[in-house]
Amino acid sequence: MALFPITSNFEGDFVLQLVAVDTENTMDEVAAAAAHHSVGRRVRARPGQILRVRRQGAAEFFPRTMKLGEAGLKPTETVEIIWEAPKH
């Protein structure tokens, strides 16, 4: 367990945020931490949608249960937080 800074590029937000998360956080928890700084401030909530995390510029999302420490990110590296409709 270690604090780890990431830069959040949250979909719909014009501000990049430096967010302190833990290396043991899952990607869902990373997304929630980033949402805390954007949703309800500069981004409207989207009930029924989930948040996904990917490395800036990547096409694929990290698995939702992957721990941050397993992602191979560097401190302050930018991740994109994107809304996704749940699959039925």
PyMOL Python script that loads the backbone (N, CA, C, O; Angstrom):
from pymol import cmd

cmd.read_pdbstr("""\
ATOM      1  N   MET A   1       0.843  -1.180   0.000  1.00  0.00           N
ATOM      2  CA  MET A   1       0.000   0.000   0.000  1.00  0.00           C
ATOM      3  C   MET A   1       0.882   1.235   0.000  1.00  0.00           C
ATOM      4  O   MET A   1       1.722   1.427   0.880  1.00  0.00           O
ATOM      5  N   ALA A   2       0.669   2.065  -1.010  1.00  0.00           N
ATOM      6  CA  ALA A   2       1.429   3.304  -1.099  1.00  0.00           C
ATOM      7  C   ALA A   2       0.615   4.337  -1.853  1.00  0.00           C
ATOM      8  O   ALA A   2      -0.041   4.021  -2.846  1.00  0.00           O
ATOM      9  N   LEU A   3       0.658   5.578  -1.375  1.00  0.00           N
ATOM     10  CA  LEU A   3       0.004   6.646  -2.112  1.00  0.00           C
ATOM     11  C   LEU A   3       0.705   6.813  -3.450  1.00  0.00           C
ATOM     12  O   LEU A   3       1.927   6.706  -3.550  1.00  0.00           O
ATOM     13  N   PHE A   4      -0.093   7.078  -4.468  1.00  0.00           N
ATOM     14  CA  PHE A   4       0.419   7.149  -5.828  1.00  0.00           C
ATOM     15  C   PHE A   4      -0.333   8.261  -6.553  1.00  0.00           C
ATOM     16  O   PHE A   4      -1.559   8.203  -6.648  1.00  0.00           O
ATOM     17  N   PRO A   5       0.375   9.282  -7.073  1.00  0.00           N
ATOM     18  CA  PRO A   5      -0.312  10.366  -7.777  1.00  0.00           C
ATOM     19  C   PRO A   5      -0.545  10.020  -9.247  1.00  0.00           C
ATOM     20  O   PRO A   5       0.357   9.548  -9.938  1.00  0.00           O
ATOM     21  N   ILE A   6      -1.759  10.259  -9.703  1.00  0.00           N
ATOM     22  CA  ILE A   6      -2.069  10.142 -11.131  1.00  0.00           C
ATOM     23  C   ILE A   6      -2.681  11.455 -11.583  1.00  0.00           C
ATOM     24  O   ILE A   6      -3.199  12.222 -10.771  1.00  0.00           O
ATOM     25  N   THR A   7      -2.620  11.709 -12.876  1.00  0.00           N
ATOM     26  CA  THR A   7      -3.298  12.866 -13.450  1.00  0.00           C
ATOM     27  C   THR A   7      -4.566  12.355 -14.117  1.00  0.00           C
ATOM     28  O   THR A   7      -4.518  11.466 -14.968  1.00  0.00           O
ATOM     29  N   SER A   8      -5.697  12.923 -13.724  1.00  0.00           N
ATOM     30  CA  SER A   8      -6.993  12.498 -14.229  1.00  0.00           C
ATOM     31  C   SER A   8      -7.444  13.424 -15.357  1.00  0.00           C
ATOM     32  O   SER A   8      -7.560  14.636 -15.180  1.00  0.00           O
ATOM     33  N   ASN A   9      -7.695  12.821 -16.520  1.00  0.00           N
ATOM     34  CA  ASN A   9      -8.309  13.517 -17.646  1.00  0.00           C
ATOM     35  C   ASN A   9      -9.722  12.952 -17.747  1.00  0.00           C
ATOM     36  O   ASN A   9      -9.963  11.973 -18.453  1.00  0.00           O
ATOM     37  N   PHE A  10     -10.647  13.580 -17.032  1.00  0.00           N
ATOM     38  CA  PHE A  10     -12.006  13.062 -16.879  1.00  0.00           C
ATOM     39  C   PHE A  10     -12.867  13.516 -18.064  1.00  0.00           C
ATOM     40  O   PHE A  10     -12.886  14.699 -18.403  1.00  0.00           O
ATOM     41  N   GLU A  11     -13.569  12.582 -18.683  1.00  0.00           N
ATOM     42  CA  GLU A  11     -14.401  12.903 -19.842  1.00  0.00           C
ATOM     43  C   GLU A  11     -15.386  14.036 -19.520  1.00  0.00           C
ATOM     44  O   GLU A  11     -16.132  13.967 -18.543  1.00  0.00           O
ATOM     45  N   GLY A  12     -15.371  15.061 -20.347  1.00  0.00           N
ATOM     46  CA  GLY A  12     -16.278  16.184 -20.171  1.00  0.00           C
ATOM     47  C   GLY A  12     -15.730  17.299 -19.296  1.00  0.00           C
ATOM     48  O   GLY A  12     -16.346  18.360 -19.191  1.00  0.00           O
ATOM     49  N   ASP A  13     -14.587  17.079 -18.671  1.00  0.00           N
ATOM     50  CA  ASP A  13     -13.984  18.095 -17.808  1.00  0.00           C
ATOM     51  C   ASP A  13     -12.873  18.791 -18.588  1.00  0.00           C
ATOM     52  O   ASP A  13     -12.162  18.157 -19.367  1.00  0.00           O
ATOM     53  N   PHE A  14     -12.731  20.078 -18.378  1.00  0.00           N
ATOM     54  CA  PHE A  14     -11.672  20.823 -19.054  1.00  0.00           C
ATOM     55  C   PHE A  14     -10.437  20.996 -18.166  1.00  0.00           C
ATOM     56  O   PHE A  14      -9.445  21.591 -18.587  1.00  0.00           O
ATOM     57  N   VAL A  15     -10.503  20.476 -16.942  1.00  0.00           N
ATOM     58  CA  VAL A  15      -9.404  20.605 -15.994  1.00  0.00           C
ATOM     59  C   VAL A  15      -8.771  19.233 -15.767  1.00  0.00           C
ATOM     60  O   VAL A  15      -9.471  18.261 -15.483  1.00  0.00           O
ATOM     61  N   LEU A  16      -7.442  19.157 -15.892  1.00  0.00           N
ATOM     62  CA  LEU A  16      -6.727  17.946 -15.491  1.00  0.00           C
ATOM     63  C   LEU A  16      -6.500  18.042 -13.995  1.00  0.00           C
ATOM     64  O   LEU A  16      -6.110  19.095 -13.491  1.00  0.00           O
ATOM     65  N   GLN A  17      -6.740  16.952 -13.282  1.00  0.00           N
ATOM     66  CA  GLN A  17      -6.619  16.937 -11.826  1.00  0.00           C
ATOM     67  C   GLN A  17      -5.519  15.971 -11.397  1.00  0.00           C
ATOM     68  O   GLN A  17      -5.431  14.854 -11.906  1.00  0.00           O
ATOM     69  N   LEU A  18      -4.688  16.403 -10.464  1.00  0.00           N
ATOM     70  CA  LEU A  18      -3.738  15.495  -9.825  1.00  0.00           C
ATOM     71  C   LEU A  18      -4.482  14.834  -8.673  1.00  0.00           C
ATOM     72  O   LEU A  18      -4.961  15.517  -7.769  1.00  0.00           O
ATOM     73  N   VAL A  19      -4.580  13.510  -8.702  1.00  0.00           N
ATOM     74  CA  VAL A  19      -5.372  12.761  -7.731  1.00  0.00           C
ATOM     75  C   VAL A  19      -4.461  11.761  -7.022  1.00  0.00           C
ATOM     76  O   VAL A  19      -3.732  11.006  -7.666  1.00  0.00           O
ATOM     77  N   ALA A  20      -4.509  11.764  -5.706  1.00  0.00           N
ATOM     78  CA  ALA A  20      -3.747  10.788  -4.922  1.00  0.00           C
ATOM     79  C   ALA A  20      -4.613   9.550  -4.705  1.00  0.00           C
ATOM     80  O   ALA A  20      -5.693   9.623  -4.119  1.00  0.00           O
ATOM     81  N   VAL A  21      -4.118   8.421  -5.187  1.00  0.00           N
ATOM     82  CA  VAL A  21      -4.805   7.140  -5.001  1.00  0.00           C
ATOM     83  C   VAL A  21      -3.795   6.176  -4.379  1.00  0.00           C
ATOM     84  O   VAL A  21      -2.647   6.543  -4.128  1.00  0.00           O
ATOM     85  N   ASP A  22      -4.225   4.968  -4.140  1.00  0.00           N
ATOM     86  CA  ASP A  22      -3.361   3.967  -3.523  1.00  0.00           C
ATOM     87  C   ASP A  22      -3.035   2.887  -4.538  1.00  0.00           C
ATOM     88  O   ASP A  22      -3.876   2.552  -5.373  1.00  0.00           O
ATOM     89  N   THR A  23      -1.848   2.344  -4.481  1.00  0.00           N
ATOM     90  CA  THR A  23      -1.455   1.282  -5.403  1.00  0.00           C
ATOM     91  C   THR A  23      -2.338   0.044  -5.270  1.00  0.00           C
ATOM     92  O   THR A  23      -2.390  -0.772  -6.191  1.00  0.00           O
ATOM     93  N   GLU A  24      -3.027  -0.110  -4.153  1.00  0.00           N
ATOM     94  CA  GLU A  24      -3.924  -1.249  -3.947  1.00  0.00           C
ATOM     95  C   GLU A  24      -5.350  -0.968  -4.424  1.00  0.00           C
ATOM     96  O   GLU A  24      -6.190  -1.867  -4.402  1.00  0.00           O
ATOM     97  N   ASN A  25      -5.635   0.256  -4.851  1.00  0.00           N
ATOM     98  CA  ASN A  25      -6.967   0.587  -5.364  1.00  0.00           C
ATOM     99  C   ASN A  25      -7.223  -0.133  -6.678  1.00  0.00           C
ATOM    100  O   ASN A  25      -6.319  -0.279  -7.500  1.00  0.00           O
ATOM    101  N   THR A  26      -8.461  -0.583  -6.874  1.00  0.00           N
ATOM    102  CA  THR A  26      -8.861  -1.136  -8.165  1.00  0.00           C
ATOM    103  C   THR A  26      -9.101   0.029  -9.123  1.00  0.00           C
ATOM    104  O   THR A  26      -9.177   1.183  -8.700  1.00  0.00           O
ATOM    105  N   MET A  27      -9.218  -0.274 -10.392  1.00  0.00           N
ATOM    106  CA  MET A  27      -9.494   0.775 -11.374  1.00  0.00           C
ATOM    107  C   MET A  27     -10.864   1.412 -11.123  1.00  0.00           C
ATOM    108  O   MET A  27     -11.046   2.597 -11.403  1.00  0.00           O
ATOM    109  N   ASP A  28     -11.818   0.656 -10.608  1.00  0.00           N
ATOM    110  CA  ASP A  28     -13.111   1.246 -10.235  1.00  0.00           C
ATOM    111  C   ASP A  28     -12.922   2.272  -9.117  1.00  0.00           C
ATOM    112  O   ASP A  28     -13.567   3.320  -9.124  1.00  0.00           O
ATOM    113  N   GLU A  29     -12.051   1.979  -8.169  1.00  0.00           N
ATOM    114  CA  GLU A  29     -11.784   2.920  -7.074  1.00  0.00           C
ATOM    115  C   GLU A  29     -11.007   4.136  -7.568  1.00  0.00           C
ATOM    116  O   GLU A  29     -11.226   5.249  -7.090  1.00  0.00           O
ATOM    117  N   VAL A  30     -10.103   3.931  -8.521  1.00  0.00           N
ATOM    118  CA  VAL A  30      -9.384   5.054  -9.129  1.00  0.00           C
ATOM    119  C   VAL A  30     -10.380   5.970  -9.839  1.00  0.00           C
ATOM    120  O   VAL A  30     -10.314   7.191  -9.700  1.00  0.00           O
ATOM    121  N   ALA A  31     -11.297   5.380 -10.596  1.00  0.00           N
ATOM    122  CA  ALA A  31     -12.317   6.160 -11.302  1.00  0.00           C
ATOM    123  C   ALA A  31     -13.185   6.944 -10.318  1.00  0.00           C
ATOM    124  O   ALA A  31     -13.510   8.105 -10.567  1.00  0.00           O
ATOM    125  N   ALA A  32     -13.557   6.321  -9.212  1.00  0.00           N
ATOM    126  CA  ALA A  32     -14.374   7.000  -8.202  1.00  0.00           C
ATOM    127  C   ALA A  32     -13.617   8.167  -7.574  1.00  0.00           C
ATOM    128  O   ALA A  32     -14.199   9.221  -7.318  1.00  0.00           O
ATOM    129  N   ALA A  33     -12.323   7.980  -7.326  1.00  0.00           N
ATOM    130  CA  ALA A  33     -11.511   9.063  -6.759  1.00  0.00           C
ATOM    131  C   ALA A  33     -11.423  10.232  -7.728  1.00  0.00           C
ATOM    132  O   ALA A  33     -11.504  11.388  -7.313  1.00  0.00           O
ATOM    133  N   ALA A  34     -11.260   9.943  -9.014  1.00  0.00           N
ATOM    134  CA  ALA A  34     -11.209  10.999 -10.022  1.00  0.00           C
ATOM    135  C   ALA A  34     -12.569  11.683 -10.147  1.00  0.00           C
ATOM    136  O   ALA A  34     -12.642  12.904 -10.286  1.00  0.00           O
ATOM    137  N   ALA A  35     -13.645  10.897 -10.097  1.00  0.00           N
ATOM    138  CA  ALA A  35     -14.994  11.460 -10.212  1.00  0.00           C
ATOM    139  C   ALA A  35     -15.282  12.446  -9.088  1.00  0.00           C
ATOM    140  O   ALA A  35     -15.982  13.438  -9.293  1.00  0.00           O
ATOM    141  N   HIS A  36     -14.756  12.183  -7.922  1.00  0.00           N
ATOM    142  CA  HIS A  36     -14.963  13.071  -6.773  1.00  0.00           C
ATOM    143  C   HIS A  36     -14.555  14.514  -7.094  1.00  0.00           C
ATOM    144  O   HIS A  36     -15.150  15.462  -6.580  1.00  0.00           O
ATOM    145  N   HIS A  37     -13.546  14.670  -7.939  1.00  0.00           N
ATOM    146  CA  HIS A  37     -13.028  15.997  -8.262  1.00  0.00           C
ATOM    147  C   HIS A  37     -13.703  16.635  -9.470  1.00  0.00           C
ATOM    148  O   HIS A  37     -13.507  17.824  -9.720  1.00  0.00           O
ATOM    149  N   SER A  38     -14.492  15.875 -10.226  1.00  0.00           N
ATOM    150  CA  SER A  38     -15.088  16.393 -11.456  1.00  0.00           C
ATOM    151  C   SER A  38     -16.613  16.374 -11.460  1.00  0.00           C
ATOM    152  O   SER A  38     -17.251  17.370 -11.802  1.00  0.00           O
ATOM    153  N   VAL A  39     -17.195  15.238 -11.079  1.00  0.00           N
ATOM    154  CA  VAL A  39     -18.649  15.079 -11.162  1.00  0.00           C
ATOM    155  C   VAL A  39     -19.331  15.959 -10.123  1.00  0.00           C
ATOM    156  O   VAL A  39     -18.973  15.961  -8.945  1.00  0.00           O
ATOM    157  N   GLY A  40     -20.321  16.702 -10.593  1.00  0.00           N
ATOM    158  CA  GLY A  40     -21.044  17.621  -9.716  1.00  0.00           C
ATOM    159  C   GLY A  40     -20.350  18.975  -9.594  1.00  0.00           C
ATOM    160  O   GLY A  40     -20.873  19.884  -8.950  1.00  0.00           O
ATOM    161  N   ARG A  41     -19.191  19.111 -10.199  1.00  0.00           N
ATOM    162  CA  ARG A  41     -18.456  20.383 -10.194  1.00  0.00           C
ATOM    163  C   ARG A  41     -18.454  20.959 -11.606  1.00  0.00           C
ATOM    164  O   ARG A  41     -19.002  22.034 -11.849  1.00  0.00           O
ATOM    165  N   ARG A  42     -17.835  20.237 -12.527  1.00  0.00           N
ATOM    166  CA  ARG A  42     -17.785  20.683 -13.922  1.00  0.00           C
ATOM    167  C   ARG A  42     -18.385  19.654 -14.880  1.00  0.00           C
ATOM    168  O   ARG A  42     -18.537  19.927 -16.070  1.00  0.00           O
ATOM    169  N   VAL A  43     -18.723  18.478 -14.363  1.00  0.00           N
ATOM    170  CA  VAL A  43     -19.259  17.384 -15.171  1.00  0.00           C
ATOM    171  C   VAL A  43     -20.543  16.900 -14.517  1.00  0.00           C
ATOM    172  O   VAL A  43     -20.597  16.691 -13.305  1.00  0.00           O
ATOM    173  N   ARG A  44     -21.573  16.727 -15.328  1.00  0.00           N
ATOM    174  CA  ARG A  44     -22.834  16.223 -14.763  1.00  0.00           C
ATOM    175  C   ARG A  44     -22.747  14.710 -14.565  1.00  0.00           C
ATOM    176  O   ARG A  44     -22.060  14.013 -15.313  1.00  0.00           O
ATOM    177  N   ALA A  45     -23.440  14.223 -13.566  1.00  0.00           N
ATOM    178  CA  ALA A  45     -23.494  12.779 -13.313  1.00  0.00           C
ATOM    179  C   ALA A  45     -24.264  12.096 -14.436  1.00  0.00           C
ATOM    180  O   ALA A  45     -25.135  12.704 -15.059  1.00  0.00           O
ATOM    181  N   ARG A  46     -23.947  10.861 -14.687  1.00  0.00           N
ATOM    182  CA  ARG A  46     -24.658  10.056 -15.684  1.00  0.00           C
ATOM    183  C   ARG A  46     -25.136   8.775 -15.015  1.00  0.00           C
ATOM    184  O   ARG A  46     -24.490   7.734 -15.129  1.00  0.00           O
ATOM    185  N   PRO A  47     -26.271   8.850 -14.315  1.00  0.00           N
ATOM    186  CA  PRO A  47     -26.789   7.664 -13.623  1.00  0.00           C
ATOM    187  C   PRO A  47     -26.953   6.487 -14.591  1.00  0.00           C
ATOM    188  O   PRO A  47     -27.395   6.656 -15.727  1.00  0.00           O
ATOM    189  N   GLY A  48     -26.595   5.319 -14.126  1.00  0.00           N
ATOM    190  CA  GLY A  48     -26.722   4.108 -14.921  1.00  0.00           C
ATOM    191  C   GLY A  48     -25.498   3.794 -15.759  1.00  0.00           C
ATOM    192  O   GLY A  48     -25.401   2.705 -16.324  1.00  0.00           O
ATOM    193  N   GLN A  49     -24.551   4.737 -15.851  1.00  0.00           N
ATOM    194  CA  GLN A  49     -23.323   4.470 -16.601  1.00  0.00           C
ATOM    195  C   GLN A  49     -22.189   4.190 -15.625  1.00  0.00           C
ATOM    196  O   GLN A  49     -22.216   4.633 -14.477  1.00  0.00           O
ATOM    197  N   ILE A  50     -21.208   3.459 -16.091  1.00  0.00           N
ATOM    198  CA  ILE A  50     -20.049   3.144 -15.257  1.00  0.00           C
ATOM    199  C   ILE A  50     -18.849   3.929 -15.772  1.00  0.00           C
ATOM    200  O   ILE A  50     -18.836   4.386 -16.915  1.00  0.00           O
ATOM    201  N   LEU A  51     -17.859   4.077 -14.930  1.00  0.00           N
ATOM    202  CA  LEU A  51     -16.640   4.768 -15.305  1.00  0.00           C
ATOM    203  C   LEU A  51     -15.546   3.752 -15.595  1.00  0.00           C
ATOM    204  O   LEU A  51     -15.369   2.784 -14.855  1.00  0.00           O
ATOM    205  N   ARG A  52     -14.816   3.983 -16.677  1.00  0.00           N
ATOM    206  CA  ARG A  52     -13.715   3.108 -17.066  1.00  0.00           C
ATOM    207  C   ARG A  52     -12.429   3.924 -17.111  1.00  0.00           C
ATOM    208  O   ARG A  52     -12.459   5.136 -17.323  1.00  0.00           O
ATOM    209  N   VAL A  53     -11.304   3.251 -16.910  1.00  0.00           N
ATOM    210  CA  VAL A  53      -9.997   3.900 -16.856  1.00  0.00           C
ATOM    211  C   VAL A  53      -9.097   3.316 -17.938  1.00  0.00           C
ATOM    212  O   VAL A  53      -9.050   2.101 -18.129  1.00  0.00           O
ATOM    213  N   ARG A  54      -8.387   4.186 -18.639  1.00  0.00           N
ATOM    214  CA  ARG A  54      -7.380   3.756 -19.602  1.00  0.00           C
ATOM    215  C   ARG A  54      -6.213   4.731 -19.580  1.00  0.00           C
ATOM    216  O   ARG A  54      -6.360   5.889 -19.191  1.00  0.00           O
ATOM    217  N   ARG A  55      -5.070   4.252 -19.997  1.00  0.00           N
ATOM    218  CA  ARG A  55      -3.891   5.108 -20.139  1.00  0.00           C
ATOM    219  C   ARG A  55      -4.207   6.155 -21.207  1.00  0.00           C
ATOM    220  O   ARG A  55      -4.862   5.840 -22.200  1.00  0.00           O
ATOM    221  N   GLN A  56      -3.757   7.380 -21.021  1.00  0.00           N
ATOM    222  CA  GLN A  56      -3.980   8.455 -21.994  1.00  0.00           C
ATOM    223  C   GLN A  56      -3.570   7.994 -23.390  1.00  0.00           C
ATOM    224  O   GLN A  56      -2.439   7.558 -23.602  1.00  0.00           O
ATOM    225  N   GLY A  57      -4.497   8.095 -24.336  1.00  0.00           N
ATOM    226  CA  GLY A  57      -4.221   7.740 -25.723  1.00  0.00           C
ATOM    227  C   GLY A  57      -4.390   6.274 -26.066  1.00  0.00           C
ATOM    228  O   GLY A  57      -4.297   5.911 -27.239  1.00  0.00           O
ATOM    229  N   ALA A  58      -4.636   5.416 -25.083  1.00  0.00           N
ATOM    230  CA  ALA A  58      -4.810   3.979 -25.337  1.00  0.00           C
ATOM    231  C   ALA A  58      -6.225   3.701 -25.838  1.00  0.00           C
ATOM    232  O   ALA A  58      -7.154   4.459 -25.560  1.00  0.00           O
ATOM    233  N   ALA A  59      -6.374   2.620 -26.566  1.00  0.00           N
ATOM    234  CA  ALA A  59      -7.694   2.222 -27.055  1.00  0.00           C
ATOM    235  C   ALA A  59      -8.420   1.326 -26.055  1.00  0.00           C
ATOM    236  O   ALA A  59      -9.647   1.356 -25.967  1.00  0.00           O
ATOM    237  N   GLU A  60      -7.668   0.537 -25.310  1.00  0.00           N
ATOM    238  CA  GLU A  60      -8.256  -0.446 -24.389  1.00  0.00           C
ATOM    239  C   GLU A  60      -8.299   0.085 -22.964  1.00  0.00           C
ATOM    240  O   GLU A  60      -7.392   0.784 -22.511  1.00  0.00           O
ATOM    241  N   PHE A  61      -9.371  -0.262 -22.274  1.00  0.00           N
ATOM    242  CA  PHE A  61      -9.508   0.082 -20.864  1.00  0.00           C
ATOM    243  C   PHE A  61      -8.771  -0.944 -20.005  1.00  0.00           C
ATOM    244  O   PHE A  61      -8.611  -2.098 -20.400  1.00  0.00           O
ATOM    245  N   PHE A  62      -8.328  -0.513 -18.837  1.00  0.00           N
ATOM    246  CA  PHE A  62      -7.812  -1.452 -17.849  1.00  0.00           C
ATOM    247  C   PHE A  62      -8.988  -2.263 -17.315  1.00  0.00           C
ATOM    248  O   PHE A  62     -10.100  -1.741 -17.238  1.00  0.00           O
ATOM    249  N   PRO A  63      -8.774  -3.526 -16.944  1.00  0.00           N
ATOM    250  CA  PRO A  63      -9.851  -4.286 -16.289  1.00  0.00           C
ATOM    251  C   PRO A  63     -10.295  -3.563 -15.017  1.00  0.00           C
ATOM    252  O   PRO A  63      -9.473  -2.996 -14.298  1.00  0.00           O
ATOM    253  N   ARG A  64     -11.582  -3.588 -14.751  1.00  0.00           N
ATOM    254  CA  ARG A  64     -12.141  -2.838 -13.618  1.00  0.00           C
ATOM    255  C   ARG A  64     -11.598  -3.304 -12.275  1.00  0.00           C
ATOM    256  O   ARG A  64     -11.512  -2.508 -11.340  1.00  0.00           O
ATOM    257  N   THR A  65     -11.234  -4.568 -12.160  1.00  0.00           N
ATOM    258  CA  THR A  65     -10.742  -5.093 -10.887  1.00  0.00           C
ATOM    259  C   THR A  65      -9.218  -5.064 -10.778  1.00  0.00           C
ATOM    260  O   THR A  65      -8.666  -5.437  -9.743  1.00  0.00           O
ATOM    261  N   MET A  66      -8.539  -4.627 -11.830  1.00  0.00           N
ATOM    262  CA  MET A  66      -7.074  -4.539 -11.792  1.00  0.00           C
ATOM    263  C   MET A  66      -6.651  -3.521 -10.743  1.00  0.00           C
ATOM    264  O   MET A  66      -7.247  -2.450 -10.629  1.00  0.00           O
ATOM    265  N   LYS A  67      -5.624  -3.857  -9.983  1.00  0.00           N
ATOM    266  CA  LYS A  67      -5.082  -2.926  -8.995  1.00  0.00           C
ATOM    267  C   LYS A  67      -4.170  -1.922  -9.703  1.00  0.00           C
ATOM    268  O   LYS A  67      -3.481  -2.260 -10.666  1.00  0.00           O
ATOM    269  N   LEU A  68      -4.181  -0.711  -9.218  1.00  0.00           N
ATOM    270  CA  LEU A  68      -3.364   0.341  -9.814  1.00  0.00           C
ATOM    271  C   LEU A  68      -1.900  -0.070  -9.899  1.00  0.00           C
ATOM    272  O   LEU A  68      -1.233   0.198 -10.898  1.00  0.00           O
ATOM    273  N   GLY A  69      -1.400  -0.721  -8.851  1.00  0.00           N
ATOM    274  CA  GLY A  69      -0.011  -1.140  -8.827  1.00  0.00           C
ATOM    275  C   GLY A  69       0.351  -2.162  -9.898  1.00  0.00           C
ATOM    276  O   GLY A  69       1.533  -2.359 -10.181  1.00  0.00           O
ATOM    277  N   GLU A  70      -0.640  -2.812 -10.496  1.00  0.00           N
ATOM    278  CA  GLU A  70      -0.408  -3.808 -11.543  1.00  0.00           C
ATOM    279  C   GLU A  70      -0.457  -3.212 -12.951  1.00  0.00           C
ATOM    280  O   GLU A  70      -0.171  -3.900 -13.931  1.00  0.00           O
ATOM    281  N   ALA A  71      -0.819  -1.934 -13.046  1.00  0.00           N
ATOM    282  CA  ALA A  71      -1.077  -1.320 -14.351  1.00  0.00           C
ATOM    283  C   ALA A  71       0.181  -0.837 -15.069  1.00  0.00           C
ATOM    284  O   ALA A  71       0.142  -0.576 -16.272  1.00  0.00           O
ATOM    285  N   GLY A  72       1.282  -0.716 -14.354  1.00  0.00           N
ATOM    286  CA  GLY A  72       2.507  -0.250 -14.976  1.00  0.00           C
ATOM    287  C   GLY A  72       2.557   1.245 -15.230  1.00  0.00           C
ATOM    288  O   GLY A  72       3.358   1.720 -16.035  1.00  0.00           O
ATOM    289  N   LEU A  73       1.704   1.980 -14.546  1.00  0.00           N
ATOM    290  CA  LEU A  73       1.707   3.439 -14.695  1.00  0.00           C
ATOM    291  C   LEU A  73       2.857   4.055 -13.912  1.00  0.00           C
ATOM    292  O   LEU A  73       3.317   3.494 -12.918  1.00  0.00           O
ATOM    293  N   LYS A  74       3.312   5.203 -14.366  1.00  0.00           N
ATOM    294  CA  LYS A  74       4.344   5.963 -13.669  1.00  0.00           C
ATOM    295  C   LYS A  74       3.671   7.059 -12.843  1.00  0.00           C
ATOM    296  O   LYS A  74       2.576   7.504 -13.189  1.00  0.00           O
ATOM    297  N   PRO A  75       4.307   7.498 -11.761  1.00  0.00           N
ATOM    298  CA  PRO A  75       3.717   8.586 -10.969  1.00  0.00           C
ATOM    299  C   PRO A  75       3.421   9.807 -11.853  1.00  0.00           C
ATOM    300  O   PRO A  75       4.228  10.199 -12.695  1.00  0.00           O
ATOM    301  N   THR A  76       2.273  10.374 -11.640  1.00  0.00           N
ATOM    302  CA  THR A  76       1.700  11.541 -12.348  1.00  0.00           C
ATOM    303  C   THR A  76       1.338  11.265 -13.804  1.00  0.00           C
ATOM    304  O   THR A  76       0.967  12.190 -14.526  1.00  0.00           O
ATOM    305  N   GLU A  77       1.437  10.010 -14.251  1.00  0.00           N
ATOM    306  CA  GLU A  77       1.017   9.688 -15.618  1.00  0.00           C
ATOM    307  C   GLU A  77      -0.479   9.976 -15.754  1.00  0.00           C
ATOM    308  O   GLU A  77      -1.239   9.836 -14.796  1.00  0.00           O
ATOM    309  N   THR A  78      -0.883  10.375 -16.945  1.00  0.00           N
ATOM    310  CA  THR A  78      -2.281  10.733 -17.179  1.00  0.00           C
ATOM    311  C   THR A  78      -3.098   9.517 -17.573  1.00  0.00           C
ATOM    312  O   THR A  78      -2.707   8.732 -18.437  1.00  0.00           O
ATOM    313  N   VAL A  79      -4.245   9.380 -16.916  1.00  0.00           N
ATOM    314  CA  VAL A  79      -5.226   8.364 -17.284  1.00  0.00           C
ATOM    315  C   VAL A  79      -6.501   9.073 -17.696  1.00  0.00           C
ATOM    316  O   VAL A  79      -6.822  10.151 -17.194  1.00  0.00           O
ATOM    317  N   GLU A  80      -7.218   8.457 -18.612  1.00  0.00           N
ATOM    318  CA  GLU A  80      -8.508   8.982 -19.050  1.00  0.00           C
ATOM    319  C   GLU A  80      -9.609   8.217 -18.322  1.00  0.00           C
ATOM    320  O   GLU A  80      -9.584   6.989 -18.235  1.00  0.00           O
ATOM    321  N   ILE A  81     -10.559   8.958 -17.810  1.00  0.00           N
ATOM    322  CA  ILE A  81     -11.714   8.371 -17.146  1.00  0.00           C
ATOM    323  C   ILE A  81     -12.902   8.610 -18.079  1.00  0.00           C
ATOM    324  O   ILE A  81     -13.267   9.755 -18.348  1.00  0.00           O
ATOM    325  N   ILE A  82     -13.500   7.527 -18.567  1.00  0.00           N
ATOM    326  CA  ILE A  82     -14.519   7.600 -19.602  1.00  0.00           C
ATOM    327  C   ILE A  82     -15.814   6.953 -19.109  1.00  0.00           C
ATOM    328  O   ILE A  82     -15.790   5.912 -18.453  1.00  0.00           O
ATOM    329  N   TRP A  83     -16.957   7.592 -19.438  1.00  0.00           N
ATOM    330  CA  TRP A  83     -18.263   7.005 -19.137  1.00  0.00           C
ATOM    331  C   TRP A  83     -18.543   5.874 -20.117  1.00  0.00           C
ATOM    332  O   TRP A  83     -18.207   5.971 -21.298  1.00  0.00           O
ATOM    333  N   GLU A  84     -19.154   4.808 -19.631  1.00  0.00           N
ATOM    334  CA  GLU A  84     -19.524   3.685 -20.481  1.00  0.00           C
ATOM    335  C   GLU A  84     -20.896   3.171 -20.066  1.00  0.00           C
ATOM    336  O   GLU A  84     -21.165   2.983 -18.879  1.00  0.00           O
ATOM    337  N   ALA A  85     -21.755   2.946 -21.045  1.00  0.00           N
ATOM    338  CA  ALA A  85     -23.057   2.358 -20.755  1.00  0.00           C
ATOM    339  C   ALA A  85     -22.859   0.896 -20.387  1.00  0.00           C
ATOM    340  O   ALA A  85     -22.063   0.208 -21.027  1.00  0.00           O
ATOM    341  N   PRO A  86     -23.567   0.401 -19.366  1.00  0.00           N
ATOM    342  CA  PRO A  86     -23.412  -1.013 -19.004  1.00  0.00           C
ATOM    343  C   PRO A  86     -23.885  -1.922 -20.130  1.00  0.00           C
ATOM    344  O   PRO A  86     -24.833  -1.608 -20.850  1.00  0.00           O
ATOM    345  N   LYS A  87     -23.208  -3.047 -20.263  1.00  0.00           N
ATOM    346  CA  LYS A  87     -23.590  -4.031 -21.291  1.00  0.00           C
ATOM    347  C   LYS A  87     -24.683  -4.918 -20.725  1.00  0.00           C
ATOM    348  O   LYS A  87     -24.609  -5.357 -19.578  1.00  0.00           O
ATOM    349  N   HIS A  88     -25.677  -5.173 -21.518  1.00  0.00           N
ATOM    350  CA  HIS A  88     -26.806  -6.004 -21.066  1.00  0.00           C
ATOM    351  C   HIS A  88     -26.746  -7.346 -21.726  1.00  0.00           C
ATOM    352  O   HIS A  88     -27.604  -8.193 -21.481  1.00  0.00           O
TER     353      HIS A  88
END
""", "prot")
cmd.dss("prot")
cmd.show_as("cartoon", "prot")
cmd.util.cbc("prot")
cmd.orient("prot")
